[in-house]
Amino acid sequence: MEVKVLFFGVLAEVTGTSFKHYREVKSLGDLMLRIQDDFPEFVHYNFRISLNNEIIDSDPLLKTGDEVALMPPFAGG
Amino acid sequence: MAAKYLIFGPITQSTVSDLIVKIEEKTDTGAHSIFLGQVRSDEIEGKKVKAIEYSAYEKMVEAEADKIKRTIFSEFREVSSIDIIHSTGFVKAGEISLIVIVSAHHRHQAIQACSNTVEMIKEKLPVWKNEIFEDNSHKWK
């Protein structure tokens, strides 16, 4: 299985990319552990997480095709 | 691109005038409140902002802007239309990066609904700003 992770704002700069695919992740919690391994500097940043365009604060199971976005505080307007 | 709500680059005079021409086609509204957000040349740590680079989660902008409009329509029953356009990409100091136009029967609802719409945009729209300084350094807002 494969999910797509999008990085926005300062996180895109920190990672050097706007997206990355992750395979074989069971849940959002697992995914976040893998992301933190890849990008340990994320510990310095506040961000919210969305799953398929909905902000989420639980730990759901993931499936192929899910899109997770890591979003620093919004600054529009 | 969330074509309804995002435009690449600054909001130009022609975008503003196209929206105003649409207003003239309505005859059931008496009040239109317009908000324009402009890039300011702020000075931060001794450096002046020359532009802002906006980025957005486009799919989520579409969903969130639709929700903002539904909320405003349900709170302000006289409001008949709400236009929201936000820039992405580079917008120079002095240029416009956001336009909101709210149309209603009467001015009180138009003005209050426009103000509430702008506040909701600031809180809920997944848009980010990277301030670009005159020396080409930058700082995320």
Backbone of each chain as ProteinMPNN parsed JSONL, in Angstrom:
{"seq_chain_A": "MEVKVLFFGVLAEVTGTSFKHYREVKSLGDLMLRIQDDFPEFVHYNFRISLNNEIIDSDPLLKTGDEVALMPPFAGG", "coords_chain_A": {"N_chain_A": [[0.851, -1.187, 0.0], [0.33, 2.356, -0.445], [0.796, 5.684, 0.575], [0.326, 9.229, 0.151], [2.215, 11.963, 1.211], [1.943, 15.324, 1.91], [3.817, 18.319, 2.135], [3.707, 21.478, 3.595], [4.22, 25.081, 3.541], [6.755, 26.183, 5.739], [7.598, 23.605, 6.245], [7.865, 22.367, 3.774], [10.106, 23.614, 2.867], [11.993, 22.767, 4.746], [12.051, 19.989, 4.282], [12.763, 19.963, 1.672], [11.107, 19.224, -0.325], [7.814, 19.004, -1.808], [6.221, 16.851, -1.51], [6.006, 13.371, -0.516], [6.092, 9.862, -0.945], [4.909, 7.174, 1.041], [5.285, 3.775, 1.902], [3.563, 0.841, 3.011], [2.469, 1.603, 5.575], [0.655, 1.367, 8.535], [-1.027, 2.924, 10.151], [-1.931, 6.343, 10.963], [-0.363, 7.166, 13.07], [1.844, 5.406, 12.845], [2.82, 6.325, 10.421], [3.572, 8.93, 11.113], [5.691, 8.406, 12.828], [7.536, 7.343, 11.024], [7.909, 9.541, 9.384], [9.043, 11.325, 11.184], [11.449, 10.044, 11.697], [12.64, 10.314, 9.196], [12.771, 13.068, 9.004], [13.963, 14.559, 11.425], [14.124, 17.161, 12.312], [11.573, 18.165, 12.336], [10.54, 18.225, 14.848], [10.859, 20.722, 15.851], [8.855, 22.28, 14.87], [5.482, 23.517, 14.754], [2.575, 21.922, 13.63], [-0.46, 21.027, 11.912], [-2.357, 18.108, 11.05], [-3.797, 16.775, 8.151], [-6.111, 14.434, 6.788], [-6.978, 13.276, 3.769], [-8.072, 15.81, 3.129], [-9.357, 16.587, 5.509], [-8.968, 17.966, 8.675], [-7.314, 16.295, 11.298], [-7.222, 14.652, 14.458], [-6.944, 12.215, 15.521], [-5.972, 8.72, 15.45], [-6.186, 7.186, 12.852], [-6.518, 4.165, 10.837], [-4.667, 3.683, 7.816], [-5.082, 3.707, 4.209], [-4.305, 2.604, 0.861], [-3.737, 5.255, -1.386], [-4.595, 7.254, 0.291], [-4.293, 10.655, 1.33], [-2.152, 12.595, 3.093], [-1.62, 15.592, 4.779], [0.794, 17.812, 6.028], [0.583, 20.616, 7.908], [1.68, 23.747, 8.667], [0.806, 26.507, 10.91], [-1.88, 28.392, 9.535], [-1.693, 31.169, 7.242], [-3.115, 32.892, 5.643], [-4.903, 35.506, 3.828]], "CA_chain_A": [[0.0, 0.0, 0.0], [1.135, 3.581, -0.55], [0.09, 6.938, 0.838], [1.092, 10.406, -0.253], [2.294, 12.967, 2.267], [2.23, 16.663, 1.375], [4.452, 19.222, 3.096], [3.376, 22.86, 3.246], [4.863, 26.189, 4.238], [8.151, 25.986, 6.128], [7.934, 22.17, 6.205], [8.307, 22.065, 2.407], [11.485, 24.1, 2.784], [12.817, 21.898, 5.596], [12.205, 18.676, 3.653], [13.271, 20.124, 0.302], [10.155, 18.66, -1.278], [6.432, 19.299, -1.423], [5.512, 15.612, -1.221], [6.786, 12.117, -0.44], [5.231, 8.683, -0.796], [5.302, 6.187, 2.047], [4.648, 2.471, 1.676], [3.396, -0.1, 4.144], [2.226, 2.227, 6.881], [-0.669, 0.864, 8.965], [-1.88, 3.962, 10.739], [-1.361, 7.692, 10.934], [0.701, 7.172, 14.08], [3.025, 4.763, 12.227], [3.318, 7.238, 9.388], [4.245, 10.066, 11.748], [6.989, 7.932, 13.331], [8.437, 7.229, 9.871], [8.233, 10.903, 8.936], [9.97, 11.922, 12.154], [12.764, 9.418, 11.429], [13.211, 10.925, 7.985], [12.947, 14.525, 9.184], [13.95, 14.794, 12.879], [13.977, 18.592, 12.599], [10.156, 18.504, 12.478], [10.221, 18.406, 16.276], [10.931, 22.159, 16.142], [7.772, 23.008, 14.195], [4.067, 23.195, 15.014], [1.778, 21.733, 12.431], [-1.633, 20.165, 12.018], [-2.338, 17.03, 10.077], [-5.095, 16.466, 7.543], [-6.221, 13.177, 6.062], [-7.979, 13.463, 2.704], [-8.62, 17.18, 3.257], [-10.016, 16.89, 6.788], [-8.001, 18.023, 9.782], [-7.537, 15.098, 12.085], [-6.365, 14.566, 15.646], [-6.994, 10.84, 16.034], [-4.947, 7.86, 14.854], [-6.909, 6.208, 12.04], [-5.776, 3.291, 9.923], [-4.513, 4.285, 6.493], [-5.212, 2.79, 3.072], [-3.683, 3.081, -0.385], [-4.402, 6.407, -1.998], [-4.854, 8.316, 1.262], [-3.419, 11.81, 1.204], [-1.933, 13.218, 4.399], [-0.92, 16.878, 4.619], [1.335, 18.401, 7.255], [0.286, 22.025, 7.662], [1.985, 24.738, 9.703], [-0.307, 27.454, 11.108], [-2.288, 29.096, 8.311], [-1.307, 32.589, 7.229], [-3.768, 33.514, 4.489], [-5.629, 36.758, 4.028]], "C_chain_A": [[0.888, 1.24, 0.0], [0.262, 4.791, -0.251], [0.985, 8.092, 0.422], [1.051, 11.409, 0.896], [2.7, 14.283, 1.618], [2.823, 17.518, 2.49], [4.184, 20.655, 2.658], [4.181, 23.858, 4.049], [6.324, 25.864, 4.524], [8.555, 24.503, 6.059], [8.403, 21.753, 4.817], [9.758, 22.508, 2.233], [12.418, 23.171, 3.563], [13.076, 20.542, 4.92], [12.844, 18.773, 2.27], [12.324, 19.559, -0.747], [8.736, 19.032, -0.848], [5.637, 18.012, -1.167], [6.478, 14.432, -1.163], [5.789, 10.977, -0.297], [5.804, 7.775, 0.274], [4.542, 4.899, 1.788], [4.508, 1.72, 2.982], [3.354, 0.614, 5.492], [0.813, 1.862, 7.305], [-1.586, 2.011, 9.372], [-1.176, 5.304, 10.64], [-0.211, 7.798, 11.934], [1.986, 6.561, 13.543], [3.671, 5.694, 11.226], [4.103, 8.376, 10.022], [5.595, 9.648, 12.315], [7.989, 7.839, 12.184], [8.866, 8.618, 9.388], [9.241, 11.543, 9.884], [11.368, 11.299, 12.057], [13.442, 10.08, 10.243], [13.58, 12.379, 8.199], [12.914, 14.865, 10.675], [13.785, 16.258, 13.256], [12.514, 19.024, 12.74], [9.758, 18.742, 13.928], [10.209, 19.897, 16.646], [9.743, 22.943, 15.608], [6.405, 22.54, 14.661], [3.38, 22.963, 13.691], [0.565, 20.877, 12.765], [-1.58, 19.161, 10.872], [-3.726, 16.9, 9.466], [-4.984, 15.119, 6.836], [-7.332, 13.362, 5.049], [-8.784, 14.742, 2.908], [-9.362, 17.496, 4.54], [-8.974, 16.904, 7.886], [-8.341, 16.929, 10.786], [-6.687, 15.161, 13.348], [-6.477, 13.183, 16.3], [-5.915, 10.024, 15.312], [-5.606, 6.775, 13.994], [-5.965, 5.277, 11.28], [-5.73, 3.971, 8.558], [-4.709, 3.233, 5.413], [-4.553, 3.42, 1.847], [-4.479, 4.242, -0.957], [-4.729, 7.508, -1.014], [-3.827, 9.428, 1.067], [-3.359, 12.507, 2.559], [-1.187, 14.519, 4.144], [-0.449, 17.351, 5.986], [1.336, 19.904, 7.064], [0.682, 22.893, 8.841], [0.791, 25.669, 9.891], [-0.591, 28.248, 9.832], [-1.932, 30.578, 8.409], [-1.933, 33.298, 6.036], [-4.399, 34.84, 4.837], [-4.699, 37.951, 4.178]], "O_chain_A": [[2.053, 1.181, 0.395], [-0.857, 4.911, -0.752], [2.208, 7.97, 0.346], [-0.003, 11.668, 1.477], [3.677, 14.347, 0.872], [2.387, 17.451, 3.64], [4.403, 21.01, 1.499], [4.747, 23.533, 5.093], [7.038, 25.341, 3.668], [9.725, 24.19, 5.839], [9.254, 20.872, 4.695], [10.538, 21.857, 1.537], [13.503, 22.833, 3.089], [14.187, 20.015, 4.981], [13.394, 17.798, 1.759], [12.688, 19.428, -1.916], [8.487, 19.335, 0.319], [4.514, 18.066, -0.666], [7.594, 14.484, -1.679], [4.772, 11.107, 0.383], [7.019, 7.624, 0.4], [3.346, 4.903, 1.499], [5.254, 1.948, 3.934], [4.094, 0.28, 6.418], [-0.128, 2.025, 6.529], [-2.756, 2.062, 8.992], [0.0, 5.393, 10.285], [0.796, 8.45, 11.661], [3.075, 7.099, 13.743], [4.892, 5.84, 11.179], [5.17, 8.749, 9.534], [6.544, 10.432, 12.293], [9.153, 8.208, 12.341], [10.024, 8.839, 9.034], [10.176, 12.216, 9.45], [12.363, 11.977, 12.314], [14.639, 10.368, 10.265], [14.569, 12.869, 7.653], [11.918, 15.413, 11.146], [13.364, 16.577, 14.367], [12.241, 20.128, 13.212], [8.747, 19.391, 14.199], [9.609, 20.28, 17.65], [9.629, 24.142, 15.862], [6.183, 21.359, 14.926], [3.577, 23.717, 12.738], [0.549, 20.123, 13.737], [-0.871, 19.339, 9.881], [-4.725, 16.914, 10.186], [-3.92, 14.725, 6.359], [-8.487, 13.58, 5.414], [-10.014, 14.74, 2.862], [-9.946, 18.573, 4.656], [-8.187, 15.967, 8.017], [-9.509, 16.677, 11.081], [-5.564, 15.663, 13.319], [-6.15, 13.008, 17.474], [-5.049, 10.587, 14.642], [-5.591, 5.597, 14.351], [-4.78, 5.565, 11.107], [-6.628, 4.73, 8.193], [-4.532, 2.037, 5.648], [-4.283, 4.621, 1.818], [-5.709, 4.221, -1.007], [-5.107, 8.603, -1.431], [-2.676, 9.192, 0.699], [-4.375, 12.947, 3.097], [-0.226, 14.544, 3.376], [-1.189, 17.301, 6.968], [2.005, 20.419, 6.168], [0.081, 22.79, 9.91], [-0.151, 25.619, 9.099], [0.323, 28.71, 9.149], [-1.877, 31.158, 9.493], [-1.331, 34.216, 5.478], [-4.426, 35.246, 5.999], [-5.163, 39.077, 4.353]]}, "seq_chain_B": "MAAKYLIFGPITQSTVSDLIVKIEEKTDTGAHSIFLGQVRSDEIEGKKVKAIEYSAYEKMVEAEADKIKRTIFSEFREVSSIDIIHSTGFVKAGEISLIVIVSAHHRHQAIQACSNTVEMIKEKLPVWKNEIFEDNSHKWK", "coords_chain_B": {"N_chain_B": [[-5.797, 23.481, -9.726], [-7.687, 25.337, -7.375], [-9.966, 26.642, -8.878], [-12.077, 28.374, -8.469], [-11.355, 29.948, -6.315], [-8.63, 30.633, -6.148], [-5.879, 32.417, -7.554], [-3.14, 32.754, -9.743], [-0.435, 34.71, -8.894], [-0.668, 38.354, -8.472], [-3.812, 39.946, -7.619], [-5.403, 41.504, -10.132], [-6.235, 44.739, -11.613], [-8.019, 44.151, -13.625], [-9.222, 41.764, -12.845], [-10.569, 42.651, -10.559], [-12.284, 44.521, -11.733], [-13.804, 42.889, -13.407], [-15.256, 41.449, -11.507], [-16.773, 43.491, -10.42], [-18.281, 44.298, -12.574], [-19.924, 42.072, -12.78], [-21.502, 42.473, -10.548], [-23.116, 44.562, -11.377], [-24.937, 43.29, -12.899], [-26.794, 42.335, -11.178], [-30.008, 42.91, -9.747], [-31.271, 42.693, -7.421], [-29.926, 43.358, -5.191], [-28.673, 45.743, -2.838], [-26.413, 46.523, -1.622], [-22.869, 46.289, -1.429], [-20.064, 44.967, -0.08], [-16.662, 45.425, -0.116], [-13.55, 43.906, 0.358], [-10.119, 44.424, 0.19], [-7.065, 42.813, 0.324], [-3.778, 43.765, 0.831], [-0.314, 43.549, -0.022], [1.975, 44.551, 2.331], [4.786, 46.673, 2.774], [6.395, 45.697, 5.063], [8.73, 46.301, 7.743], [11.107, 44.203, 9.004], [13.185, 43.212, 11.488], [15.02, 45.118, 10.608], [14.91, 44.766, 7.868], [13.274, 45.236, 4.727], [10.121, 44.112, 3.465], [9.787, 42.878, 0.219], [8.149, 41.366, -1.301], [5.569, 38.848, -1.128], [5.513, 35.366, -1.062], [2.985, 33.244, -1.773], [1.61, 30.123, -0.824], [-0.531, 27.253, -1.211], [-2.852, 24.733, -0.098], [-4.469, 23.359, -2.383], [-6.757, 21.726, -2.916], [-7.901, 21.619, -0.42], [-8.362, 24.282, 0.078], [-10.499, 24.774, -1.627], [-12.531, 23.181, -0.424], [-12.647, 24.333, 2.137], [-13.18, 27.059, 1.64], [-15.673, 26.849, 0.454], [-17.082, 25.923, 2.705], [-16.831, 28.152, 4.389], [-18.357, 30.025, 2.978], [-20.89, 28.776, 3.11], [-21.349, 28.931, 5.856], [-21.447, 31.723, 6.258], [-23.618, 32.445, 4.616], [-25.612, 31.131, 6.014], [-25.644, 32.481, 8.431], [-26.184, 35.106, 7.753], [-28.88, 36.129, 6.417], [-29.71, 37.884, 4.437], [-27.656, 38.026, 2.652], [-26.632, 37.586, -0.643], [-24.602, 36.899, -2.371], [-21.157, 35.82, -2.356], [-17.911, 36.547, -3.1], [-14.696, 35.216, -3.304], [-11.314, 35.594, -3.746], [-8.026, 34.501, -3.672], [-4.555, 35.113, -3.838], [-1.905, 33.05, -5.21], [1.586, 32.164, -5.357], [4.016, 34.71, -6.295], [3.548, 37.93, -4.933], [3.979, 41.283, -5.158], [5.062, 43.924, -2.894], [2.565, 46.281, -2.242], [0.882, 45.297, -4.185], [-2.251, 43.53, -4.702], [-3.522, 40.832, -2.809], [-5.735, 39.509, -1.946], [-9.195, 39.378, -2.471], [-12.439, 40.067, -1.344], [-15.831, 40.039, -1.899], [-18.951, 40.892, -0.789], [-22.366, 40.633, -1.28], [-25.525, 42.039, -0.522], [-28.967, 42.61, 0.437], [-29.127, 44.912, 2.059], [-26.928, 47.358, 3.66], [-25.912, 46.803, 6.285], [-25.779, 44.032, 6.763], [-24.176, 43.324, 4.579], [-21.71, 44.568, 5.153], [-21.005, 43.532, 7.716], [-21.017, 40.768, 7.179], [-18.994, 40.624, 5.271], [-16.785, 41.35, 6.773], [-16.772, 39.234, 8.646], [-16.311, 37.117, 6.896], [-13.705, 37.64, 5.985], [-12.281, 37.313, 8.385], [-12.738, 34.597, 8.84], [-11.447, 33.504, 6.63], [-8.802, 34.108, 7.238], [-8.484, 32.479, 9.437], [-9.106, 29.874, 8.616], [-8.362, 29.144, 5.989], [-6.224, 27.11, 4.105], [-3.495, 28.432, 3.529], [-0.24, 29.721, 3.006], [2.415, 32.026, 3.881], [5.383, 33.339, 2.634], [7.646, 35.643, 3.477], [9.469, 37.765, 1.467], [12.482, 39.433, 1.431], [14.192, 42.584, 0.709], [16.852, 41.979, 0.371], [16.692, 39.504, -0.685], [16.58, 37.471, 1.165], [14.428, 35.379, 3.224], [11.441, 34.868, 5.202], [9.273, 32.783, 6.897], [5.882, 33.444, 7.582]], "CA_chain_B": [[-5.994, 24.78, -9.07], [-9.051, 25.574, -6.899], [-10.165, 27.763, -9.802], [-13.039, 29.347, -7.962], [-10.889, 30.749, -5.194], [-7.216, 30.956, -6.19], [-5.375, 32.983, -8.804], [-1.683, 32.767, -9.669], [0.04, 36.093, -8.998], [-1.517, 39.334, -7.794], [-5.165, 40.221, -8.122], [-5.189, 42.675, -10.994], [-7.367, 45.644, -11.837], [-9.044, 43.563, -14.517], [-9.992, 40.805, -12.032], [-11.477, 43.433, -9.718], [-13.366, 45.139, -12.52], [-14.713, 41.81, -13.855], [-16.16, 41.139, -10.396], [-17.694, 44.624, -10.25], [-19.227, 44.23, -13.7], [-20.929, 41.05, -12.418], [-22.402, 43.11, -9.573], [-24.081, 45.415, -12.09], [-25.971, 42.436, -13.498], [-27.808, 41.987, -10.165], [-30.887, 44.033, -9.433], [-31.962, 42.423, -6.159], [-29.045, 43.712, -4.082], [-28.484, 47.184, -2.711], [-25.163, 46.84, -0.919], [-21.753, 45.392, -1.732], [-18.922, 45.327, 0.738], [-15.469, 44.881, -0.778], [-12.3, 43.937, 1.105], [-8.913, 44.113, -0.576], [-5.871, 42.621, 1.139], [-2.629, 44.25, 0.063], [0.978, 43.209, 0.576], [2.604, 45.738, 2.922], [6.239, 46.607, 2.822], [6.763, 45.728, 6.479], [10.157, 46.215, 8.043], [11.279, 43.165, 10.037], [14.621, 43.088, 11.854], [15.802, 46.038, 9.767], [14.811, 44.454, 6.438], [11.944, 45.542, 4.187], [9.494, 43.087, 2.639], [9.559, 43.342, -1.156], [7.089, 40.538, -1.892], [5.202, 37.654, -0.377], [5.205, 34.189, -1.876], [1.882, 32.503, -1.17], [1.38, 28.754, -1.275], [-1.843, 26.818, -0.73], [-3.285, 23.343, -0.286], [-5.552, 23.802, -3.256], [-7.995, 20.948, -2.733], [-8.508, 21.954, 0.865], [-8.876, 25.653, -0.064], [-11.833, 24.677, -2.232], [-13.474, 22.665, 0.575], [-12.79, 25.276, 3.258], [-13.852, 28.285, 1.189], [-17.101, 26.481, 0.316], [-17.651, 25.888, 4.07], [-16.92, 29.54, 4.876], [-19.52, 30.651, 2.333], [-22.121, 28.204, 3.676], [-21.517, 29.495, 7.208], [-21.853, 33.126, 6.154], [-24.989, 32.464, 4.077], [-26.602, 30.706, 7.019], [-25.714, 33.498, 9.497], [-26.632, 36.406, 7.214], [-29.909, 35.674, 5.474], [-29.868, 38.821, 3.314], [-26.499, 37.962, 1.743], [-26.992, 36.798, -1.827], [-23.412, 36.309, -2.996], [-19.85, 36.036, -1.724], [-16.786, 36.221, -3.979], [-13.404, 35.16, -2.603], [-10.176, 35.196, -4.583], [-6.748, 34.655, -2.97], [-3.393, 34.88, -4.704], [-0.798, 32.146, -4.903], [2.782, 32.645, -6.05], [4.622, 35.967, -5.835], [2.791, 39.175, -4.987], [4.924, 42.314, -4.686], [4.549, 44.941, -1.965], [1.676, 47.22, -2.93], [-0.111, 44.57, -4.994], [-3.385, 42.972, -3.964], [-3.428, 39.371, -2.724], [-7.021, 38.93, -1.545], [-10.408, 40.18, -2.626], [-13.705, 39.48, -0.88], [-16.98, 40.924, -2.173], [-20.199, 40.325, -0.27], [-23.534, 41.387, -1.741], [-26.728, 41.803, 0.288], [-30.036, 43.604, 0.246], [-28.836, 46.157, 2.783], [-25.506, 47.529, 3.968], [-25.411, 46.284, 7.567], [-25.396, 42.636, 6.582], [-23.051, 43.244, 3.621], [-20.474, 44.982, 5.828], [-20.669, 42.578, 8.78], [-20.713, 39.468, 6.568], [-17.681, 40.744, 4.627], [-15.796, 41.321, 7.853], [-16.712, 37.864, 9.171], [-15.702, 36.263, 5.861], [-12.253, 37.873, 6.018], [-11.756, 36.673, 9.606], [-12.761, 33.139, 8.653], [-10.383, 33.189, 5.67], [-7.52, 34.146, 7.96], [-8.398, 31.387, 10.392], [-9.396, 28.525, 8.125], [-7.927, 28.788, 4.639], [-4.869, 26.564, 4.146], [-2.611, 29.264, 2.708], [0.962, 30.096, 3.762], [3.097, 33.22, 3.362], [6.82, 33.434, 2.826], [7.991, 37.045, 3.226], [10.743, 37.883, 0.744], [13.033, 40.75, 1.737], [14.905, 43.242, -0.395], [18.138, 41.298, 0.131], [16.319, 38.159, -1.166], [16.378, 36.486, 2.229], [12.996, 35.209, 3.422], [11.016, 34.415, 6.53], [7.894, 32.291, 6.887], [5.009, 34.206, 8.478]], "C_chain_B": [[-7.453, 24.861, -8.632], [-9.528, 26.82, -7.631], [-11.147, 28.797, -9.293], [-12.37, 30.36, -7.043], [-9.438, 31.199, -5.27], [-6.84, 31.506, -7.55], [-3.862, 33.038, -8.665], [-1.198, 34.202, -9.861], [-0.94, 37.047, -8.335], [-2.91, 39.408, -8.413], [-5.087, 41.555, -8.858], [-6.434, 43.539, -11.063], [-8.432, 44.948, -12.659], [-9.854, 42.493, -13.786], [-11.012, 41.557, -11.176], [-12.616, 43.983, -10.567], [-14.317, 44.082, -13.084], [-15.717, 41.473, -12.758], [-17.187, 42.256, -10.217], [-18.708, 44.657, -11.393], [-20.322, 43.199, -13.405], [-21.961, 41.619, -11.451], [-23.492, 43.875, -10.298], [-25.178, 44.599, -12.75], [-27.066, 42.085, -12.494], [-28.722, 43.187, -9.96], [-31.615, 43.805, -8.11], [-31.09, 42.77, -4.951], [-28.842, 45.221, -4.055], [-27.154, 47.546, -2.097], [-24.11, 45.8, -1.236], [-20.578, 45.858, -0.911], [-17.701, 44.633, 0.166], [-14.279, 45.007, 0.162], [-11.182, 43.601, 0.142], [-7.767, 43.938, 0.406], [-4.65, 42.937, 0.29], [-1.343, 43.813, 0.747], [1.644, 44.499, 1.041], [4.11, 45.552, 2.893], [6.685, 46.75, 4.274], [8.274, 45.734, 6.624], [10.31, 45.247, 9.209], [12.77, 42.986, 10.268], [15.481, 43.91, 10.907], [15.714, 45.76, 8.271], [13.389, 44.682, 5.95], [11.438, 44.382, 3.315], [9.322, 43.637, 1.233], [8.449, 42.544, -1.839], [6.721, 39.453, -0.89], [4.975, 36.538, -1.382], [4.151, 33.385, -1.134], [1.86, 31.09, -1.721], [0.088, 28.267, -0.611], [-2.036, 25.326, -0.945], [-4.585, 23.466, -1.072], [-6.857, 23.048, -3.034], [-8.704, 21.353, -1.457], [-9.016, 23.398, 0.852], [-10.299, 25.598, -0.604], [-12.863, 24.234, -1.193], [-13.716, 23.69, 1.674], [-13.489, 26.561, 2.844], [-15.344, 28.025, 0.975], [-17.768, 26.48, 1.695], [-17.822, 27.29, 4.635], [-18.159, 30.204, 4.286], [-20.818, 30.099, 2.913], [-22.393, 28.78, 5.058], [-22.038, 30.926, 7.126], [-23.282, 33.226, 5.615], [-25.997, 32.079, 5.16], [-26.722, 31.727, 8.149], [-26.318, 34.818, 9.021], [-27.619, 36.141, 6.08], [-30.114, 36.611, 4.293], [-28.738, 38.72, 2.298], [-26.846, 37.067, 0.565], [-25.767, 36.256, -2.551], [-22.149, 36.708, -2.247], [-18.796, 35.626, -2.741], [-15.507, 36.253, -3.153], [-12.361, 34.78, -3.63], [-8.897, 35.513, -3.816], [-5.622, 34.34, -3.942], [-2.575, 33.682, -4.244], [0.398, 32.654, -5.705], [3.216, 33.996, -5.503], [3.683, 37.146, -6.003], [3.69, 40.243, -4.376], [4.257, 43.265, -3.698], [3.754, 45.964, -2.763], [0.613, 46.515, -3.759], [-1.141, 43.926, -4.076], [-3.302, 41.446, -3.984], [-4.739, 38.711, -2.308], [-8.129, 39.904, -1.888], [-11.603, 39.38, -2.12], [-14.791, 40.496, -1.221], [-18.227, 40.211, -1.66], [-21.349, 41.239, -0.68], [-24.752, 41.022, -0.9], [-27.764, 42.861, -0.063], [-29.625, 44.954, 0.802], [-27.413, 46.163, 3.326], [-25.059, 46.847, 5.258], [-24.962, 44.838, 7.433], [-24.205, 42.505, 5.631], [-21.737, 43.513, 4.346], [-20.067, 43.945, 6.878], [-20.279, 41.226, 8.192], [-19.347, 39.495, 5.891], [-16.581, 40.651, 5.677], [-15.65, 39.907, 8.408], [-16.052, 36.923, 8.18], [-14.184, 36.412, 5.89], [-11.639, 37.191, 7.24], [-11.713, 35.154, 9.453], [-11.678, 32.709, 7.655], [-9.042, 33.123, 6.387], [-7.366, 32.942, 8.878], [-8.363, 30.013, 9.707], [-8.825, 28.161, 6.76], [-6.479, 28.295, 4.677], [-3.963, 27.259, 3.121], [-1.437, 29.665, 3.593], [1.681, 31.231, 3.056], [4.578, 33.109, 3.656], [7.193, 34.868, 2.475], [9.38, 37.097, 2.6], [11.249, 39.307, 0.956], [13.847, 41.289, 0.569], [16.258, 42.591, -0.671], [17.936, 39.85, -0.326], [16.354, 37.064, -0.097], [14.863, 36.366, 2.435], [12.703, 34.711, 4.827], [9.558, 33.977, 6.42], [7.09, 33.025, 7.948], [4.416, 33.279, 9.523]], "O_chain_B": [[-8.355, 24.51, -9.393], [-9.502, 27.921, -7.08], [-11.056, 29.972, -9.649], [-12.784, 31.519, -7.001], [-9.045, 32.083, -4.51], [-7.406, 31.115, -8.571], [-3.351, 33.337, -7.586], [-1.509, 34.837, -10.869], [-1.915, 36.622, -7.715], [-3.143, 38.996, -9.549], [-4.749, 42.587, -8.279], [-7.521, 43.145, -10.641], [-9.625, 45.134, -12.417], [-11.041, 42.322, -14.065], [-12.171, 41.153, -11.08], [-13.779, 43.92, -10.168], [-15.511, 44.345, -13.225], [-16.892, 41.237, -13.039], [-18.345, 41.988, -9.895], [-19.869, 45.01, -11.184], [-21.49, 43.411, -13.731], [-23.145, 41.289, -11.525], [-24.654, 43.847, -9.893], [-26.223, 45.134, -13.12], [-28.132, 41.601, -12.875], [-28.277, 44.334, -9.995], [-32.464, 44.603, -7.714], [-31.476, 42.505, -3.812], [-28.838, 45.886, -5.091], [-26.787, 48.72, -2.043], [-24.391, 44.604, -1.306], [-20.142, 47.003, -1.025], [-17.692, 43.415, -0.019], [-14.022, 46.082, 0.703], [-11.263, 42.638, -0.621], [-7.521, 44.816, 1.233], [-4.507, 42.44, -0.827], [-1.295, 43.72, 1.973], [1.853, 45.422, 0.253], [4.629, 44.439, 2.975], [7.265, 47.761, 4.67], [9.002, 45.247, 5.759], [9.719, 45.443, 10.27], [13.519, 42.65, 9.35], [16.535, 43.46, 10.458], [16.369, 46.439, 7.48], [12.422, 44.373, 6.647], [12.185, 43.768, 2.555], [8.779, 44.728, 1.054], [7.877, 42.99, -2.834], [7.456, 39.177, 0.058], [4.333, 36.731, -2.414], [4.38, 32.907, -0.023], [2.062, 30.871, -2.915], [-0.331, 28.798, 0.418], [-1.458, 24.735, -1.856], [-5.659, 23.652, -0.5], [-7.929, 23.65, -2.972], [-9.932, 21.424, -1.403], [-9.991, 23.714, 1.535], [-11.191, 26.285, -0.107], [-13.936, 24.829, -1.085], [-14.853, 23.896, 2.097], [-14.298, 27.101, 3.599], [-16.178, 28.878, 1.279], [-18.885, 26.975, 1.844], [-18.826, 27.59, 5.28], [-18.918, 30.862, 4.997], [-21.747, 30.86, 3.182], [-23.538, 29.083, 5.393], [-22.966, 31.295, 7.846], [-24.073, 34.021, 6.122], [-27.097, 32.628, 5.218], [-27.782, 31.837, 8.767], [-26.899, 35.559, 9.814], [-27.225, 35.953, 4.929], [-30.631, 36.194, 3.257], [-28.843, 39.266, 1.2], [-27.297, 35.936, 0.742], [-25.867, 35.262, -3.27], [-22.073, 37.756, -1.607], [-18.785, 34.482, -3.196], [-15.264, 37.196, -2.4], [-12.495, 33.764, -4.311], [-8.698, 36.64, -3.363], [-5.722, 33.425, -4.76], [-2.55, 33.341, -3.061], [0.247, 33.468, -6.616], [2.84, 34.383, -4.397], [3.096, 37.345, -7.067], [4.112, 40.128, -3.225], [3.032, 43.391, -3.675], [4.194, 46.448, -3.805], [-0.451, 47.083, -4.01], [-0.945, 43.793, -2.868], [-3.047, 40.84, -5.024], [-4.844, 37.485, -2.316], [-8.022, 41.103, -1.63], [-11.761, 38.196, -2.419], [-14.682, 41.672, -0.874], [-18.517, 39.079, -2.046], [-21.314, 42.45, -0.458], [-24.985, 39.851, -0.601], [-27.488, 43.846, -0.747], [-29.744, 45.988, 0.144], [-26.773, 45.117, 3.439], [-23.932, 46.356, 5.325], [-23.899, 44.46, 7.927], [-23.326, 41.673, 5.85], [-20.766, 42.777, 4.176], [-18.91, 43.528, 6.921], [-19.32, 40.604, 8.65], [-18.618, 38.504, 5.927], [-15.579, 39.962, 5.489], [-14.534, 39.433, 8.619], [-15.311, 36.024, 8.579], [-13.46, 35.418, 5.827], [-10.588, 36.56, 7.134], [-10.761, 34.506, 9.888], [-11.062, 31.657, 7.827], [-8.251, 32.205, 6.173], [-6.26, 32.442, 9.077], [-7.673, 29.103, 10.166], [-8.804, 26.983, 6.402], [-5.605, 28.975, 5.214], [-3.708, 26.754, 2.028], [-1.61, 29.92, 4.785], [1.593, 31.397, 1.84], [4.981, 32.823, 4.783], [7.077, 35.276, 1.32], [10.339, 36.543, 3.137], [10.532, 40.272, 0.692], [14.15, 40.589, -0.398], [16.757, 42.636, -1.795], [18.883, 39.064, -0.354], [16.182, 35.884, -0.401], [14.1, 37.159, 1.885], [13.577, 34.209, 5.535], [8.716, 34.716, 5.911], [7.552, 33.21, 9.074], [3.649, 33.723, 10.378]]}, "name": "protein", "num_of_chains": 2, "seq": "MEVKVLFFGVLAEVTGTSFKHYREVKSLGDLMLRIQDDFPEFVHYNFRISLNNEIIDSDPLLKTGDEVALMPPFAGGMAAKYLIFGPITQSTVSDLIVKIEEKTDTGAHSIFLGQVRSDEIEGKKVKAIEYSAYEKMVEAEADKIKRTIFSEFREVSSIDIIHSTGFVKAGEISLIVIVSAHHRHQAIQACSNTVEMIKEKLPVWKNEIFEDNSHKWK"}
